[in-house]
């Protein structure tokens, strides 16, 4: 609870210094001072409670959240005998923060504790108006996060804005930055308005830099990188994540380091560097396991599963997603569970286990009804389209196409969703073209391929480029333009393997000449590569068909 000031009046210098160190995220130094103060003994009851409240905050900052809640409950009871006690309010709000950070199920308990702190604050007679205003601002800030977790976006923004107006009166620049990040989070994850999210984050970063607080600067950079990632600006995303990682490493913020490493894994997966992506995910998991931070482990296992799926290692992908599902169920977090089912369905379709995929879609449908979340609904529609696309019946493929077009009508689609929708829509149209030979279908496909090319240019992703060349090669094969198909398939392999490396170049040369006996594929979607390689071999062995 960083904006609550500890006045020097009636407070030991040691604890004032410990509070300052907590605000600067110098947790080990703060811990030493707090422990030394406790061992000294002979303190007034007020100073003992004050010391324990700082210990609660230290536990919370170290993400030892269950310990923080338990110790805060104990400290709150200790504080009740003190007259006109602002410390009781502070301890309740620290407890609420720890509960919100756990992300475990409904936030009703956190909301009740915030309300309890708010009501207690109203009963106190405070000597300084700033003391009241600081707590009121923090209460609004916590309410913002509580509403965000309940998917009440407008209410969350309103509370964050209230906290900003109060913090502006106090000149609390670091705290203003944190409130602006809260608003950006809502626009990014609840409203999918990435441009507005970025606007608030730029403002937040400016305030953070003015405050000089490295912890908050790293936090703002992390969120800015995330917006660029979902917008498809991968180079910018990686640069900002790396800046955040450097800062968090310097201040030894291991939880944020884990979050940044996981997000870097996502960026490199989008580019197509899957082995590098997996290494980042594994480093992130090590840090989260150290703190038993299960909620963040849910996301890493989910994303690690996607990287293995992209590599074609479906058994490992299934193993990771099942671990993520298990953790989500254990924690009772429904939205992450919906994301788990989204990927699980796609893996099961790739494995050919359509019955289990249909059962999982029914589970996702139920979650979609409960959550009423825009992103979850789009995932459900997409997965439903994927299953319909597997059907041999033409009417089901038509329904799949309709659903994909419906998703495309949404504004500010995340790049991951947009890419998958465009690729699958193109595949459906290619099948239709192959079956009907209707020329107008070509005109339908071209704008989608152009859109994919624009995304590739923006993101500098050789994985996306490889997918585009593969689509164009399929189109050329259907049109019996075999020379063009050969050229595009080779370029697709270039795109998938990233030919800046000598091993990749060697693989391309072998596949292009049909010498595939000792070819190995280590960092690319294996299934698609084998399809491309086989197609190239077939073309090289059947040059006689060129004259058909």
GUDO-666451 format. One line per field, with one value per residue (C-alpha): residue number from 1; residue in one letter; z negated, y, x. Coordinates in steps of 0.05 Angstrom, whole numbers, plus 32768, in hexadecimal, padded with zeros to 4 digits. Example, Ala and Ser with C-alpha at 12.3 -4.5 7.8 and 13.67 -1.06 7.14 Angstrom:
BEGIN
resi: [1, 2]
resn: [A, S]
z: [7F64, 7F71]
y: [7FA6, 7FEB]
x: [80F6, 8111]
end
This chain:
BEGIN
resi: [1, 2, 3, 4, 5, 6, 7, 8, 9, 10, 11, 12, 13, 14, 15, 16, 17, 18, 19, 20, 21, 22, 23, 24, 25, 26, 27, 28, 29, 30, 31, 32, 33, 34, 35, 36, 37, 38, 39, 40, 41, 42, 43, 44, 45, 46, 47, 48, 49, 50, 51, 52, 53, 54, 55, 56, 57, 58, 59, 60, 61, 62, 63, 64, 65, 66, 67, 68, 69, 70, 71, 72, 73, 74, 75, 76, 77, 78, 79, 80, 81, 82, 83, 84, 85, 86, 87, 88, 89, 90, 91, 92, 93, 94, 95, 96, 97, 98, 99, 100, 101, 102, 103, 104, 105, 106, 107, 108, 109, 110, 111, 112, 113, 114, 115, 116, 117, 118, 119, 120, 121, 122, 123, 124, 125, 126, 127, 128, 129, 130, 131, 132, 133, 134, 135, 136, 137, 138, 139, 140, 141, 142, 143, 144, 145, 146, 147, 148, 149, 150, 151, 152, 153, 154, 155, 156, 157, 158, 159, 160, 161, 162, 163, 164, 165, 166, 167, 168, 169, 170, 171, 172, 173, 174, 175, 176, 177, 178, 179, 180, 181, 182, 183, 184, 185, 186, 187, 188, 189, 190, 191, 192, 193, 194, 195, 196, 197, 198, 199, 200, 201, 202, 203, 204, 205, 206, 207, 208, 209, 210, 211, 212, 213, 214, 215, 216, 217, 218, 219, 220, 221, 222, 223, 224, 225, 226, 227, 228, 229, 230, 231, 232, 233, 234, 235, 236, 237, 238, 239, 240, 241, 242, 243, 244, 245, 246, 247, 248, 249, 250, 251, 252, 253, 254, 255, 256, 257, 258, 259, 260, 261, 262, 263, 264, 265, 266, 267, 268, 269, 270, 271, 272, 273, 274, 275, 276, 277, 278, 279, 280, 281, 282, 283, 284, 285, 286, 287, 288, 289, 290, 291, 292, 293, 294, 295, 296, 297, 298, 299, 300, 301, 302, 303, 304, 305, 306, 307, 308, 309, 310, 311, 312, 313, 314, 315, 316, 317, 318, 319, 320, 321, 322, 323, 324, 325, 326, 327, 328, 329, 330, 331, 332, 333, 334, 335, 336, 337, 338, 339, 340, 341, 342, 343, 344, 345, 346, 347, 348, 349, 350, 351, 352, 353, 354, 355, 356, 357, 358, 359, 360, 361, 362, 363, 364, 365, 366, 367, 368, 369, 370, 371, 372, 373, 374, 375, 376, 377, 378, 379, 380, 381, 382, 383, 384, 385, 386, 387, 388, 389, 390, 391, 392, 393, 394, 395, 396, 397, 398, 399, 400, 401, 402, 403, 404, 405, 406, 407, 408, 409, 410, 411, 412, 413, 414, 415, 416, 417, 418, 419, 420, 421, 422, 423, 424, 425, 426, 427, 428, 429, 430, 431, 432, 433, 434, 435, 436, 437, 438, 439, 440, 441, 442, 443, 444, 445, 446, 447, 448, 449, 450, 451, 452, 453, 454, 455, 456, 457, 458, 459, 460, 461, 462, 463, 464, 465, 466, 467, 468, 469, 470, 471, 472, 473, 474, 475, 476, 477, 478, 479, 480, 481, 482, 483, 484, 485, 486, 487, 488, 489, 490, 491, 492, 493, 494, 495, 496, 497, 498, 499, 500, 501, 502, 503, 504, 505, 506, 507, 508, 509, 510, 511, 512, 513, 514, 515, 516, 517, 518, 519, 520, 521, 522, 523, 524, 525, 526, 527, 528, 529, 530, 531, 532, 533, 534, 535, 536, 537, 538, 539, 540, 541, 542, 543, 544, 545, 546, 547, 548]
resn: [X, X, X, X, X, X, X, X, X, X, X, X, X, X, X, X, X, X, X, X, X, X, X, X, X, X, X, X, X, X, X, X, X, X, X, X, X, X, X, X, X, X, X, X, X, X, X, X, X, X, X, X, X, X, X, X, X, X, X, X, X, X, X, X, X, X, X, X, X, X, X, X, X, X, X, X, X, X, X, X, X, X, X, X, X, X, X, X, X, X, X, X, X, X, X, X, X, X, X, X, X, X, X, X, X, X, X, X, X, X, X, X, X, X, X, X, X, X, X, X, X, X, X, X, X, X, X, X, X, X, X, X, X, X, X, X, X, X, X, X, X, X, X, X, X, X, X, X, X, X, X, X, X, X, X, X, X, X, X, X, X, X, X, X, X, X, X, X, X, X, X, X, X, X, X, X, X, X, X, X, X, X, X, X, X, X, X, X, X, X, X, X, X, X, X, X, X, X, X, X, X, X, X, X, X, X, X, X, X, X, X, X, X, X, X, X, X, X, X, X, X, X, X, X, X, X, X, X, X, X, X, X, X, X, X, X, X, X, X, X, X, X, X, X, X, X, X, X, X, X, X, X, X, X, X, X, X, X, X, X, X, X, X, X, X, X, X, X, X, X, X, X, X, X, X, X, X, X, X, X, X, X, X, X, X, X, X, X, X, X, X, X, X, X, X, X, X, X, X, X, X, X, X, X, X, X, X, X, X, X, X, X, X, X, X, X, X, X, X, X, X, X, X, X, X, X, X, X, X, X, X, X, X, X, X, X, X, X, X, X, X, X, X, X, X, X, X, X, X, X, X, X, X, X, X, X, X, X, X, X, X, X, X, X, X, X, X, X, X, X, X, X, X, X, X, X, X, X, X, X, X, X, X, X, X, X, X, X, X, X, X, X, X, X, X, X, X, X, X, X, X, X, X, X, X, X, X, X, X, X, X, X, X, X, X, X, X, X, X, X, X, X, X, X, X, X, X, X, X, X, X, X, X, X, X, X, X, X, X, X, X, X, X, X, X, X, X, X, X, X, X, X, X, X, X, X, X, X, X, X, X, X, X, X, X, X, X, X, X, X, X, X, X, X, X, X, X, X, X, X, X, X, X, X, X, X, X, X, X, X, X, X, X, X, X, X, X, X, X, X, X, X, X, X, X, X, X, X, X, X, X, X, X, X, X, X, X, X, X, X, X, X, X, X, X, X, X, X, X, X, X, X, X, X, X, X, X, X, X, X, X, X, X, X, X, X, X, X]
z: [8000, 8018, 8013, 7FC8, 7FA9, 7F65, 7F44, 7F1A, 7EE0, 7EAB, 7ED9, 7ED0, 7F04, 7F12, 7F28, 7F51, 7F75, 7F7E, 7F9E, 7FCD, 7FE2, 7FEF, 801D, 8043, 8047, 801E, 7FFB, 7FDC, 7FBC, 7FA2, 7F87, 7F60, 7F3F, 7F2C, 7F0E, 7EE8, 7ECC, 7EB6, 7E92, 7E6D, 7E45, 7E12, 7E44, 7E39, 7E50, 7E88, 7EA3, 7E9F, 7EC9, 7EF8, 7F01, 7F0E, 7F42, 7F67, 7F63, 7F82, 7FBB, 7FC4, 7FCA, 7FFD, 8027, 8026, 803F, 8002, 8005, 7FD9, 7FA2, 7FAC, 7FA2, 7F63, 7F44, 7F56, 7F33, 7EF5, 7EF8, 7F01, 7EC0, 7E9D, 7EB7, 7E9C, 7E57, 7E71, 7E6F, 7EAE, 7ED3, 7F1C, 7F1A, 7F18, 7F5B, 7F79, 7F64, 7F81, 7FC3, 7FC5, 7FB9, 7FF2, 8021, 8010, 801E, 8061, 8076, 8069, 80A3, 8083, 8094, 8080, 8063, 8032, 7FF5, 800E, 801E, 7FD7, 7FB7, 7FE2, 7FCC, 7F84, 7F8A, 7FAC, 7F75, 7F3E, 7F60, 7F5D, 7F11, 7F04, 7EF3, 7F18, 7F0A, 7F52, 7F8E, 7FB8, 7F8C, 7F9C, 7FE6, 7FED, 7FD2, 7FFA, 803A, 8029, 801A, 805F, 807E, 805D, 8071, 80B9, 80B8, 8095, 80CB, 8101, 80E7, 80E8, 8132, 8120, 814D, 8148, 80FC, 80FA, 8125, 80FB, 80BB, 80DA, 80F3, 80AD, 8090, 80C4, 80B3, 8069, 8076, 80A3, 8068, 803E, 8074, 806F, 80B3, 80A8, 8091, 80CC, 80FA, 80D9, 80E1, 812B, 8134, 8114, 8148, 8180, 8167, 816C, 81B3, 81C8, 81A9, 81A0, 81D9, 820C, 821B, 8223, 823B, 81FD, 81D1, 81F0, 81E6, 819B, 8195, 81B5, 8182, 814A, 8161, 8161, 8119, 8104, 8122, 80FF, 80BD, 80C9, 80AF, 80D6, 80C1, 80DF, 811D, 812A, 811E, 8151, 8185, 817B, 8189, 81C5, 81E2, 81DA, 8202, 823B, 8239, 8242, 8278, 829E, 8296, 827F, 8285, 825A, 8229, 8220, 8217, 81DF, 81BD, 81BD, 819E, 8168, 815B, 8151, 811E, 80F8, 80F6, 80D8, 80A0, 8099, 80A6, 80B6, 80C0, 80F5, 8113, 811A, 813A, 816B, 817E, 818B, 81B7, 81DE, 81EB, 820A, 8236, 8250, 825C, 8288, 82AF, 82B8, 828C, 8266, 8242, 8229, 8214, 81EC, 81C8, 81B1, 8198, 8172, 8150, 813D, 811F, 80F4, 80D4, 80C9, 80AB, 807A, 805E, 806C, 8093, 80B3, 80D6, 8101, 810D, 812E, 8165, 8170, 8177, 81A7, 81D2, 81CF, 81E8, 8224, 8236, 8235, 825F, 8292, 8294, 82A0, 825E, 824C, 8213, 81ED, 81FF, 81E2, 81A3, 8197, 81A4, 8175, 813E, 814B, 8149, 8107, 80E7, 8101, 80E3, 80A1, 809C, 80B5, 80EA, 8122, 8156, 8159, 815B, 8199, 81B9, 81A7, 81C9, 8207, 8210, 81F9, 8230, 8265, 824E, 824D, 8294, 82AB, 828A, 82AC, 826A, 8281, 824E, 8213, 8238, 823D, 81F3, 81E3, 820F, 81E6, 81A7, 81C8, 81DC, 8193, 817D, 81B4, 8199, 8152, 8162, 8198, 81AE, 81F4, 81FE, 81E2, 8211, 824D, 8238, 8233, 8278, 8296, 8277, 828D, 82D4, 82D0, 82BE, 82F5, 8326, 8318, 8330, 8376, 837E, 83A8, 837D, 833F, 8363, 8379, 8330, 831E, 8352, 8338, 82F1, 8307, 832F, 82F2, 82C8, 82FC, 82F4, 82AD, 82A4, 8284, 8289, 8267, 829A, 8284, 828F, 82D0, 82ED, 82DD, 82F8, 833A, 8344, 8338, 8363, 839C, 8395, 8398, 83D7, 83F6, 83EB, 8409, 8445, 844F, 844E, 8479, 84A5, 849D, 84B0, 8482, 8445, 845A, 8452, 840C, 83F7, 8410, 83DC, 83A3, 83BC, 83C4, 837C, 8365, 838C, 836A, 8326, 8339, 834E, 830D, 82DF, 8305, 82F7, 8324, 8308, 8323, 8365, 836B, 8360, 8396, 83C9, 83B9, 83C7, 8408, 841B, 840F, 843B, 8472, 846C, 8475, 84B2, 84CC, 84CD, 84B5, 84BF, 8495, 8461, 845C, 8453, 841E, 83F8, 83F5, 83DC, 83A9, 838E, 838C, 8364, 8333, 8327, 8327, 835C, 8338, 8318, 8340, 8329, 8343, 8386, 838A, 837D, 83B4, 83E5, 83D5, 83D8, 8419, 843B, 841C, 83F1, 83B0, 8391, 835A, 8353, 830C, 82F7, 82B3, 82AE, 82D8, 82DD, 82F1, 8312, 8341, 8352, 8364, 8390, 83B2, 83B9, 83D7, 8407, 841E, 8428, 844F, 847B, 8488, 849B, 84C9, 84F6, 8530, 8517, 8525, 856B, 8559]
y: [8000, 8030, 8073, 8070, 809F, 8093, 80D7, 80E0, 80F8, 80C1, 808E, 8070, 8085, 803C, 802D, 806E, 8056, 8010, 802E, 8057, 8019, 7FF3, 802B, 8026, 7FDA, 7FCE, 7F94, 7F72, 7FB3, 7FC1, 7F7A, 7F83, 7FC3, 7FA5, 7F66, 7F8F, 7FBC, 7F7F, 7F5F, 7FA0, 7F9C, 7FCD, 7FEF, 800F, 7FE8, 801A, 8011, 7FC5, 7FC8, 7FFA, 7FCB, 7F90, 7FB8, 7FC4, 7F79, 7F6C, 7F9B, 7F79, 7F35, 7F50, 7F70, 7F2E, 7F0D, 7EE0, 7EF0, 7EBA, 7ECC, 7F15, 7F0A, 7EE0, 7F10, 7F4B, 7F2A, 7F20, 7F67, 7F85, 7F64, 7F81, 7FC7, 7FC8, 7FE0, 801F, 805F, 8086, 8054, 8060, 8023, 7FF5, 8014, 800A, 7FC2, 7FB2, 7FD1, 7FA9, 7F6A, 7F7D, 7F88, 7F44, 7F23, 7F47, 7F33, 7EEA, 7EEB, 7EAF, 7EAB, 7EE0, 7F21, 7F28, 7F20, 7F56, 7F83, 7F7A, 7F8B, 7FC9, 7FDE, 7FD0, 7FFC, 8033, 8034, 8034, 806F, 8098, 8090, 80AA, 80F2, 8101, 813C, 8142, 8143, 8122, 80E3, 80DA, 80EA, 80B8, 807F, 8094, 8093, 804F, 8033, 804B, 802B, 7FE8, 7FED, 7FF7, 7FB5, 7F91, 7FA8, 7F95, 7F4E, 7F4A, 7F62, 7FA2, 7FCD, 800F, 800D, 7FFC, 8038, 8066, 8051, 8057, 809D, 80B0, 8098, 80C2, 8102, 80F9, 80E7, 8124, 814F, 812C, 8130, 80E5, 80D8, 808F, 807F, 80A5, 8079, 803A, 8053, 8062, 801B, 8002, 8028, 800F, 7FC7, 7FCF, 7FEA, 7FB4, 7F76, 7F88, 7FB8, 7FA3, 7FED, 7FE8, 802F, 804D, 801C, 8034, 807D, 8072, 804A, 8081, 80B1, 8080, 8077, 80C2, 80C8, 808B, 80A9, 80EB, 80C6, 80A2, 8060, 8028, 7FF4, 801B, 802D, 7FE3, 7FD5, 8009, 7FF0, 7FA9, 7FBE, 7FE8, 7FAC, 7F83, 7FB3, 7FB3, 7F67, 7F61, 7F97, 7F6E, 7F9E, 7F67, 7F8B, 7FC4, 7F93, 7F6D, 7FAD, 7FC6, 7F82, 7F81, 7FC7, 7FB1, 7F71, 7F99, 7FC7, 7F8E, 7F67, 7FA3, 7FAA, 7F5E, 7F5C, 7F12, 7F0E, 7F45, 7F24, 7EE4, 7F0A, 7F2D, 7EEC, 7ECB, 7F05, 7F03, 7EBA, 7ED0, 7F04, 7ED2, 7E9E, 7ED1, 7EDD, 7E92, 7E87, 7E4F, 7E31, 7E75, 7E80, 7E3F, 7E52, 7E93, 7E6F, 7E3D, 7E74, 7E96, 7E55, 7E4D, 7E91, 7E86, 7E41, 7E5F, 7E89, 7E55, 7E8C, 7E5E, 7E92, 7EAA, 7E61, 7E57, 7E88, 7E6E, 7E25, 7E3D, 7E63, 7E2D, 7DFD, 7E2A, 7E2C, 7DE0, 7DDD, 7E0C, 7DDD, 7DA2, 7D81, 7D74, 7D44, 7D77, 7DAD, 7D83, 7D75, 7DC0, 7DD6, 7DA0, 7DBB, 7E00, 7DE8, 7DC5, 7E04, 7E2F, 7DFF, 7DFC, 7E48, 7E50, 7E83, 7E7F, 7EAF, 7E8D, 7E4A, 7E62, 7E73, 7E2E, 7E0D, 7E37, 7E1B, 7DD5, 7DD2, 7DE6, 7DB2, 7D7B, 7D8E, 7D8A, 7D45, 7D2E, 7D23, 7D46, 7D27, 7D42, 7D84, 7D88, 7D79, 7DAF, 7DE0, 7DD2, 7DE4, 7E24, 7E35, 7E31, 7E5D, 7E8E, 7E93, 7E9F, 7ED2, 7EFC, 7F12, 7F2D, 7F09, 7EC7, 7ECB, 7ED6, 7E99, 7E70, 7E85, 7E77, 7E31, 7E21, 7E35, 7E08, 7DCC, 7DDB, 7DE2, 7D9A, 7D80, 7D61, 7D80, 7DBF, 7DE1, 7DDB, 7DFB, 7E33, 7E3E, 7E3F, 7E74, 7E9E, 7E9C, 7EB0, 7EEA, 7EFE, 7F01, 7F2C, 7F61, 7F6F, 7FAB, 7FA9, 7F5E, 7F43, 7F2F, 7EE6, 7EE1, 7F08, 7EDD, 7E9C, 7EB4, 7ECD, 7E8D, 7E5F, 7E89, 7E86, 7E3A, 7E33, 7E5E, 7E36, 7DF5, 7E16, 7E2D, 7DE8, 7DCA, 7DFE, 7E1F, 7E61, 7E9A, 7ECD, 7EA6, 7EBC, 7F04, 7EF4, 7ED6, 7F0E, 7F43, 7F12, 7F00, 7F4B, 7F55, 7F1C, 7F3B, 7F7D, 7F5B, 7F38, 7F7A, 7F9B, 7F62, 7F4B, 7F04, 7ECF, 7E9D, 7EC7, 7ED0, 7E85, 7E7A, 7EAC, 7E8C, 7E48, 7E64, 7E82, 7E41, 7E1A, 7E4C, 7E42, 7DF6, 7DFA, 7E26, 7DF3, 7E28, 7DF8, 7E24, 7E5A, 7E27, 7E0E, 7E55, 7E66, 7E25, 7E33, 7E79, 7E5B, 7E30, 7E6D, 7E91, 7E58, 7E49, 7E90, 7E89, 7EB9, 7E7B, 7E4C, 7E0C, 7E28, 7E38, 7DF1, 7DD4, 7DFF, 7DE9, 7D9F, 7DA3, 7DCB, 7D95, 7D5B, 7D45, 7D3E, 7CFF, 7D24, 7D61, 7D72, 7DA8, 7DC5, 7E09, 7E0B, 7DEE, 7DA7, 7D92, 7DCD, 7DC5, 7D7D, 7D8F, 7DC4, 7D96, 7D5E, 7D8E, 7DA7, 7D61, 7D4F, 7D8D, 7D7D, 7D36, 7D49, 7D80, 7D5D, 7D78, 7DC0, 7DBC, 7DA5]
x: [8000, 8034, 8012, 8003, 8036, 8055, 805D, 809B, 8070, 806A, 808A, 80D0, 8104, 8113, 80CC, 80C8, 8107, 80EA, 80AC, 80D6, 80FD, 80BC, 80A5, 80E7, 80DF, 811F, 80FE, 813B, 8153, 810D, 8109, 814B, 8133, 80EF, 810F, 8143, 810C, 80E3, 811F, 8130, 80EF, 80D4, 80A5, 8061, 8025, 801A, 8061, 805B, 801B, 803D, 8078, 8049, 8022, 8064, 8072, 802E, 803F, 8083, 8062, 8032, 8069, 808E, 804E, 804A, 8000, 7FE2, 8014, 8005, 7FBA, 7FC4, 7FF5, 7FC9, 7F8D, 7FB8, 7FD3, 7F8E, 7F77, 7FB4, 7FA2, 7F5B, 7F6E, 7F8E, 7F65, 7F54, 7F7E, 7F8E, 7FBB, 7F7D, 7F67, 7FAC, 7FB0, 7F6B, 7F80, 7FC1, 7F97, 7F68, 7FA4, 7FC0, 7F7C, 7F75, 7FBB, 7FAC, 7F7A, 7F59, 7F0F, 7EDB, 7EF4, 7EB9, 7EE6, 7F16, 7EDA, 7EBE, 7F01, 7F09, 7EC3, 7ED5, 7F13, 7EEA, 7EB6, 7EEB, 7F0E, 7ECE, 7ECB, 7F11, 7F23, 7F63, 7F91, 7FA8, 7F77, 7FAE, 7FAB, 7F62, 7F6C, 7FA5, 7F7A, 7F3D, 7F67, 7F83, 7F3E, 7F27, 7F64, 7F56, 7F0C, 7F24, 7F49, 7F10, 7EDF, 7F11, 7F15, 7EC9, 7ECB, 7EA6, 7ED1, 7EAB, 7EA8, 7EF2, 7F05, 7ED9, 7EFD, 7F42, 7F30, 7F19, 7F5C, 7F81, 7F5B, 7F6C, 7FB4, 7FBD, 7FA8, 7FDD, 8013, 801E, 803E, 8050, 8009, 7FEB, 8015, 7FF9, 7FB1, 7FBE, 7FD8, 7F97, 7F6E, 7F9B, 7F92, 7F46, 7F49, 7F7B, 7F5B, 7F12, 7F03, 7F39, 7F46, 7F91, 7F9D, 7F7C, 7FA1, 7FE3, 7FCF, 7FC4, 8005, 802E, 8011, 801F, 8067, 8071, 8059, 8082, 80C1, 80B3, 80AD, 80EF, 80D1, 80F3, 80C0, 8086, 80AF, 80BC, 8072, 805C, 808E, 8074, 802D, 8041, 8066, 8027, 7FFD, 8030, 8030, 7FE4, 7FE7, 801B, 8056, 8085, 80C7, 80AE, 8090, 80D1, 80F8, 80CA, 80C8, 8114, 8116, 80E5, 810E, 814E, 812B, 8109, 814A, 816E, 813A, 8135, 80EA, 80E7, 809C, 809E, 80DB, 80B2, 8078, 80A7, 80CB, 8088, 8072, 80B4, 80A4, 8062, 8084, 80B8, 8081, 805D, 809D, 80A6, 80E3, 80C3, 80FF, 8112, 80CA, 80C9, 810A, 80EB, 80AD, 80D7, 80FF, 80BE, 80A2, 80E0, 80D5, 808A, 8095, 80C6, 808D, 8057, 8033, 8000, 7FD6, 800F, 8025, 7FE0, 7FF2, 8038, 8022, 7FEB, 801C, 8051, 801C, 8010, 805A, 805D, 801E, 803D, 807A, 804D, 805F, 8017, 8022, 804C, 801A, 7FE2, 800A, 8016, 7FCF, 7FB4, 7FE2, 7FC7, 7F7F, 7F8C, 7FA9, 7F6F, 7F3D, 7F63, 7F63, 7F1C, 7F30, 7EFD, 7F19, 7F5D, 7F39, 7F13, 7F56, 7F6E, 7F33, 7F3E, 7F83, 7F70, 7F3B, 7F6D, 7FA0, 7F6B, 7F55, 7F9E, 7FA3, 7F63, 7F3E, 7EFF, 7ED1, 7EF9, 7EFF, 7EB3, 7EAC, 7EDE, 7EB8, 7E79, 7EA1, 7EBA, 7E72, 7E5D, 7E97, 7E86, 7E3F, 7E58, 7E8E, 7E6C, 7EB1, 7EBF, 7F02, 7EE7, 7EAB, 7ED9, 7F02, 7EC3, 7EAA, 7EEF, 7EF4, 7EAE, 7EC2, 7F00, 7ED6, 7EA3, 7EDD, 7EF2, 7EAF, 7EAA, 7E65, 7E63, 7E2E, 7E59, 7E94, 7E65, 7E52, 7E9C, 7EAA, 7E6F, 7E8A, 7ED0, 7EB5, 7E8C, 7ECB, 7EEE, 7EB8, 7ED1, 7EFE, 7F43, 7F4C, 7F8A, 7FBE, 7FBD, 7F72, 7F74, 7FAB, 7F88, 7F46, 7F65, 7F8D, 7F52, 7F24, 7F55, 7F5A, 7F0E, 7F0B, 7F44, 7F1C, 7EDF, 7F08, 7F24, 7EDE, 7EB9, 7EEF, 7EC8, 7EF7, 7ED6, 7EF0, 7F36, 7F20, 7F05, 7F47, 7F75, 7F61, 7F6B, 7FB1, 7FC0, 7FAA, 7FD7, 8012, 8006, 8007, 8048, 8068, 8053, 8068, 80A7, 8090, 80AF, 807C, 8042, 8067, 8071, 8027, 8016, 8045, 8027, 7FE1, 7FF9, 801B, 7FDB, 7FB7, 7FEC, 7FE5, 7F9A, 7FA5, 7FD9, 800F, 8044, 8081, 8061, 804C, 8095, 80AE, 807B, 8085, 80D0, 80C1, 8091, 80C8, 80F6, 80C1, 80B5, 80FE, 811B, 8152, 8181, 819F, 81CD, 81A9, 8168, 8188, 81A3, 815E, 813F, 8174, 8169, 811D, 811E, 8147, 8120, 815C, 8135, 8153, 817A, 814E, 8139, 8107, 8115, 80F5, 80B7, 8070, 8083, 8042, 803F, 8089, 8081, 8045, 806F, 80AB, 8081, 8060, 80A4, 80BD, 807E, 8088, 80D2, 80C0, 8086, 80A1, 807E, 803C, 8053, 8038, 7FF1]
end
